[in-house]
């Protein structure tokens, strides 16, 4: 594994920074676990405890989470450039502390929405910062591998927590026991981040100092945040294609989070069975990223993203036609595999194209679009499900996902090998 050292003694590379990298992997597992505590229990709470029969009303917690997380992602990159990565990480964990308590004590649905606003801020600050810190540490040669480890840790923990909370809910009820895990995760994440994580901003500065100054104006080091937002969202073909694919990917995740458990329950699945199905998709997604991130460092990014989006579309269609546990288990496995191809690879594209001087802000803009998909997906799925039924909503999202994959195939240029330079 390549290691480089600058004149200040800062070393880039996975091997040189293995201890901190591993610690950040563990911290991001706790970040994923905070989200996992909700994946199975909250849709059932909305239906069985709070009596929200309309899908759009029941999915408001995902809208609140997604919108808040998306905006927080945008500011997380800018704030981490200004104040450092570690203070933002610690701040994110402080905001997480009341989330499980609000979910346990919520007397009405407004408390659940408030908890998800705080959870969105927590996830935006902590997950964005662990992404940025890992990219800082490993340097340019192992970005795909680094993002594979980062996203795998988060989503494997999400899957394990979803399965655990489903089993707990099946035996002890929907509240309070399933949320005790969240209390433990928040306390441990705050302790590790405050006491053991070290600042990595100087690693990015060391890389920027020896970064070549290409003719491409997208790499200018003095770009404003607004200019970076425009480049990432529209001007650069690879960055903009990645941004739309990220949004559609998390639109899918909103569907899986908010609608799939209700579909499974309507066909007689128990909370434990729903927990298994809810965990299977992020588990395959999480473990798969250990391979796909590394794979994208070998063969490039574009084709993995295209294939992953099309595979997700096929898997969502299989959920729509399924009525039994085995069919849905197969669909969840395929959905996890497709997402594994896409998720770390999109982040690696941002790391490939963005200059180290503005990479953190580009990550923030990308994650603004990506996690905005939660809000868009929850609204779209809820409105369509209320108007035309769950199956129609699922088919509509499948079609949108296929279209997104085709757009990547047409618009994105390969960013890893740079065998074909981007248009000027």
N, C-alpha and C positions, 0 to 999 in steps of 0.2 A: 504494500500500500504506500503510495507516494507520500513523502514528507518533505516539506520545504521550510526553510528558516530564513528570516530576514535579518537585517543588521541589528534590530532591537532584541533579537533572541526569541521572538514569537514564532512558533512552529505551527504550520498548517498540515493537516493530514489526519486520517482516522487513527492510525497507530500512535502518533505523537500525543493525541488528545483523547485516548481511549477511556480513561477514567471519567472525565467530564462528559464525554459523549454517552457513556453507559448510564451515568447518573441522569442525564437529560432524557434518555429513553425511559427510565423508570418514572421520572416525573410526568412524562407525557402519557404513560400508562394510567396514572392516577387521574389525569385530565380526561382521558377517555372513559374511565370508570364513573366519573361524575355525570357524564351524559348517559352512560349505560343504565344507571339506576332508574331512569325514566322510560326506557324504550318499551317495556312490556306493561308496566304498572299504570302509567299515566293515561293511555287510551282506555284502559278498563275502568279507571277512576272516573273519567269523564262520562262514561256510559252508565256505570253501575252505581256510583256514589252521588255524582252531581246531576245525573239525569239529563245530559246534553244529547238529545236525540238527533239534532241536526249536525251533519258532518262539519259544516263550516264553523259552527260554534265550538264544536269539540276540538277542532284543530287550531283554535286561536293561540294555544300555548306554543305551538310550533311557529306560528307567525311571529309571536313576540320574541321567541328565542332567535329565530333566523334573522329578523330585521336588526335586533340588537347586536347579535354577533357579527353580522356583516359590517355594520358601521364601526364597531369596535375594532375589527380587523384592520380597517383602513387607518385608524388612528394609532393602532399598535405599532405599525412600522415606523411612522413618523416619530412617535414618542420614544421608541427604542433607539432611534438614531440620535435623538436630542438628549435623552437622559440616561441611556444605557439599557441593556437588555434585562439585567437582573431586577432592577426596581419595578419594571413593568410586570415581570413574572410574579414577584412577590405580591404586588398589588392585586393581580388577578386572583391569587389564592385567598387573600383577605376577603374579597367580594364573594367567594364561594362559600364561606363559612355558614351564612344563614340559609342557604338554599334548601338543604334537606329538612331543616327545622320548619321552614315555611310549608313545605309539602306535607309534613307530618301533621301540623296543626291547622292547615287551611280549613276554615269554616265555609268558604265559598270559592267559586272558580276564580275570582279576582286575585286571591292569594296565590293560586297556582300560576297565573299569568305573571304576577310580580316576581315569583321565584324564577320563572323562565327568563325574565328580563335580566335578573342578576346572573343566571347561568349563562346567558348569551354573552354578557360582559366578561365573565370568568373565562369562558371558552375562547373568546376572541383574544384576550390578553395572553393567556397561558399557552394556548396551542400555537398561536402565531409566533410567540417569542421562542418556544422550543424549536420551531421550524427554522427561524432566523439564526438561532444560536448554533444549531447543527451545521447549517450551511457555512456559517462563519468558521467553524472549527475544521471542517474536512477539506476546504479548498475546492478547486475546480474539478478535480479528477474523480471524485467519488460522490457527486451530488445525488445521483440516482440511488445509490446504495444507502446514503444517509437518509434520504426521504423515505425509502422503503422501510428502514428500521423505525423511523419516527412514526410513520402512519401505522405500521404494523403494531407497534406497542399500544397506541391509542385505541385501535379498533379491536384488537384481541381482548384488551381489558374491557372495552365496551361490550363485546360479545359475552365474555365470562360473567360480567355483572348482570347483563340482561337475563342470562340463563339462571343465575343465582336468585335474582329478585323474582323471577317467574316461579321458581320452586318455593321460595319463601312465601310468596303471596298465596300459592296453592294450599299451603299448610297453615299459615298464620293470618291470612287476610291481607288486603291491599295496603293497610296502614296499621301501625307505624313501622313494623319490623323491616320491610324491604328497603327503607331509606336509612337504616343504621349504617349500611355500607358507605353511603355518601358522607356521613359525619366522619367516619374514619379516613376516607380518602382526602377530604378537605384538610383535616388536621395534619396528616402525614405529608401531603403536598406542600403545605405552607412551611412545615418544619424543614424539609429537605431543601426547598428553594431558598429559604432565608439563611440557613446555616451551612450548606454544602455547595450550592451552585456558585460558580465564579463567572464574572463578567467576560463576554466574548467580543465586545465592540472593537477592541484593538486588533483582533484577528482580521476583521473585515477591513480595517484601515490598512493593515499590513499588506493584505492582498491587493487593495486598491492602489497602493503606492508602487507596486511593480506590475500593475495591469497595463497592457499596451493601450495606447490611445488610437483606436481605429478611426477610419474616416467616417464611419457611420455616425450621424449626429445623435442617434438614439443613445449613444454611449457617453455623451457629454456629462461631465461630473457636476455641473452647476445647474442642472435642471430643477425647476420649481416642482412642488408637489402636484400642482395642476397639470404641468407638462407631462409628468410621469404618469398621471392618471389617464391623460389622453393617449399617450403612447401605448400603455398597457391595455387600454380598453378598445382602441380603434386603429391607431396608426400602424403599429407593428403587426404584421399578419400572424406571426406565431403567437405573440402575447395575447392578441385579441381572440384568436381561435381558442387558445387555452382558457381564456376567461369565460367565453360562452360555454365551452364544454364543462368547465367546473360548475357553472351555474346549473346546467341541466343535470349533471351528476348528482348534485345535492337536492335538486328538485325530485329526483328519483328517491333519494334517501328520505325526504319528507313523506313521500307516498308510502315507503316501507315502514316508516315509524308510525305514522298516524292512521293509515287506512288498512294496511295488511292485517294488523292484529284484530281489527273489527271484522274483516272478511273471514278470518280464521275462526273467530268466536261465533259468527253467524252460522258456520257449518259445524258447530258442536265441539270445537277444540277446547280442551281445558286450559287453565292458565299455565300449567306446566308445559303442555304441548306447544302453546303459543310462545312460551319462553324458549323452547328448543328451536322453533322456527325463527324466532326473532334473533337468536344468537347465531344461527348457522350462517346467515348472510354476512354479518360483520366478522365472524371468525375466519371464513374463507378469504374474505377481503383482507383481513389483517395479516394472516399468515402468508397469503399469496404475495403481499408486497415485499416480503423478504427476498423473493425471487425476482419479481418484476422490476423493482427499483434497480437491482444489479443488472438485470437483462437490458434495461434501457441504456445503461452505460456501455453496453457491448454492441447493440444493434441500432441504437437511435430511439428517438421518442415518438415520432409521428405515427408510425404504423401500429405501435402498441396502443396508442390513444384511439385511433380509428377503430381497430378491432375490438377494443374494450367497450366502446360506446355501442357498437352494433350487437355485441354479445349481451350487454345489459338490456337492450331493446327486446331481444328474443326472450330473455328470462322473464321480463315483465309481462310479455304476452303469454308466457306459460302460466304465470300466476293467474292471469285473467281466465284462462280456460280450465284451470285445475279446480278440483273439489275435494281432494283427498290429501292426507298428510304426506305420502310418498311423492306425489307430483309436486306439491309445494316445497318439499325438502329439496328435490332436484332443481326447482326453479330458484330457490334461495342460494343454492350452491353455485349455479351459473351466474346469478346476479353478483355474488361475491367475487367470482373469478373475473368477471368483466370489470368490476369496480377496481379490483387489484391492478389490472393492466393500466388503468387510467390515473388513479389517484396520485401515487408518488411521481409518476411520469410528468404530469402537468406541473407540479411544483419544480421538478428538475428543469423543465422548459423555462420557467421564470428565472431560475438561477443561471441557466445558460446564456440568456439574452441580456438580462439586466446587468449594468455595470455595478461593481461592488459598492460604489459611492451612493447609489440609489436603489440597490437591490432590496433592502428592507422595506422601503416604501412601495416598490413594485409588488412584493409579496403581499403587502397590505391591500393594495388595489385589487390584485387577483382574488384574494380571499374575501374582499368585499363583494365581488361578483359571485364567487362560488357559494358563499354562505347566504347570500341573498336568495339563492335557490331554495333554501328551506322555506322562506316566507312565500315566494312565488308558488312553490309546489304545494304548500298547505292550502293556499287560497284556491289555486286552480283545481286541485283534487277535491277539496270540499265543495266548491261551487258545482263542479260537474257531477259529483256523487249525489248531491242534493237534488239536482235537476234531472239527471238521467240514470243514476244508479252507480254503484261501486265499479262494476265491470266496465262501463263506458269510460269512467275516469281513468282506470288502469290502462285501457287500450290507447287513450289519448296521450298519456305519458309515454307509453312505448313508442308511438309514432314520433313524438317530439325527440326522443332519445336517438332514434335512428337518423332523423334529420340532422341532429347535432354531429353525429359521427361522420356523416357525409360532408358536412361543412368543414370539419377538420381535414378530411382527405383532400378537399379542394383548396382550402385557404392556407393551411399551415405549411411552412417550410421546415425542413429538418434542422434542429438546433444543436444537436450534439456533435456530429461530425463536421458540420458547416461545409460539407462538400459542395453544396449549392448556396452561395451567399444570398442573404436577403436582398430584396429590391431596395434601391436607394430611395 
